[in-house]
């Protein structure tokens, strides 16, 4: 069973529909017991960092999410749901993140005339497939391991983005893919049972469906 967290911060129904098209059993989760009874969790999200953390706290879901992750169950954060995994965000006035991953979330500067938010189709440079990504990652000398979400996903595949902020992991080894938009930012992170994607797989056509399928079959 995959729990899709409903905390009022995203179009959960498109995520649900995409997962169910792949044969996954899903439930919309609004309470801690829904998370506890699930094998996997998907945390979608569109909106503001402060609001998201406040809603998760109001619903009593933060402890359940952290327990789920601590118990080595699979977790996928999408867009804002990925950013929440980090310690803090430049967008937030008060709230701290879950702190599952060390690092912060930063705002695009808009330098060079780039539009903010970053919206539309862009490419993934996949660690383990892309020489460009390997050159940009700091942990040179380590053997790149392909993130399980990228099974049968070609390097430089296009996916759909809509965001003004991007994650900046402290530990570069958690970066599974990068994307170029003025800077080379972490568009996918992976640490053990925890996955995060900055793009929207449910809106990313065949590539997004393949990535979701890989999550379903973990």
Number of C-alpha atoms within 10 A of each C-alpha: 15 24 23 25 26 22 24 16 20 20 13 20 13 12 22 20 13 19 21 14 12 15 11 16 14 19 17 17 21 18 16 16 11 19 25 16 12 19 14 23 26 27 25 25 25 17 14 12 26 17 16 22 20 16 16 20 13 11 13 14 22 18 13 16 21 14 14 21 18 13 10 13 16 21 23 22 22 24 27 26 24 28 28 29 26 22 18 23 24 12 15 15 10 12 17 18 23 18 14 15 22 17 20 21 23 16 15 19 14 14 10 7 8 12 14 15 14 19 13 13 13 17 18 23 26 27 25 17 18 17 12 12 21 21 11 14 17 12 13 11 7 9 9 17 11 15 20 16 22 22 13 11 18 14 17 16 16 20 21 20 22 16 18 16 22 22 28 20 19 13 12 16 18 20 24 29 29 26 20 13 14 15 11 14 19 24 25 27 25 21 14 12 16 21 23 29 26 27 26 18 22 24 16 19 14 15 20 22 18 19 20 20 20 17 20 19 11 10
